[in-house]
Amino acid sequence: MSATDLHIASTEDTPEVHFDHAHSIFRMKGRSLPENAYNFYKPLLEWIKKYVEQNGSSLTKFEFELDYFNSSSGRFIYEMLTLIEENAKSVELYEIRWKTHSDDELMIEKGEELKSLLNLRFNLITL
C-alpha cells in the first residue's frame, strides 16, 4: 500500500478522519460512538500499521480533537497509538497532539491517561 490521503466523513456517531499525506498530518475530530467500533476502526488500524511500517523519515503528527468517545472507541484509539509505538522505525518521527477544550475535564483526563501509557511524544493541547 502506498501512502495516500485518507478521508472518512464524520457522521452523527463517528469522527471525521483525515490523513493529509503531503503534510504528514493524521486528524481525527468529532464524536466516536460507532455502533460497531471494530468495523469503524479496523480499516484505520490496518492503514496506520502499513503507513508506520513504510514511513522511514517523515515527521508525522497525529491530532485527536474528540468531543467524546465511548469505551470501545477508547480501546481502538489506544490500539492505534500502540501500533505506532510498536511498529515505528523511530518513535521520534511521531507526535501525538491531543486537542481538547480547557473546560473538558473528561477529555483532558483521557489524554493524560493515554500519555502515561505510551512512549510517544504526546502533547496535550487545550483550546
C-alpha positions, 0 to 999 in steps of 0.5 A: 500500500502506498501512502495516500490521503485518507478521508472518512466523513464524520457522521452523527456517531463517528469522527471525521478522519483525515490523513493529509499525506503531503503534510504528514498530518493524521486528524481525527475530530468529532464524536466516536460512538460507532455502533460497531467500533471494530468495523469503524476502526479496523480499516484505520488500524490496518492503514496506520500499521502499513503507513508506520511500517513504510514511513522511514523519515517523515515527521508525522503528527497525529491530532485527536480533537474528540468531543467524546468517545465511548469505551470501545472507541477508547480501546481502538484509539489506544490500539492505534497509538500502540501500533505506532509505538510498536511498529515505528522505525523511530518513535521520534518521527511521531507526535501525538497532539491531543486537542481538547477544550480547557473546560473538558475535564473528561477529555483532558483526563483521557489524554493524560491517561493515554500519555502515561501509557505510551512512549510517544511524544504526546502533547496535550493541547487545550483550546 
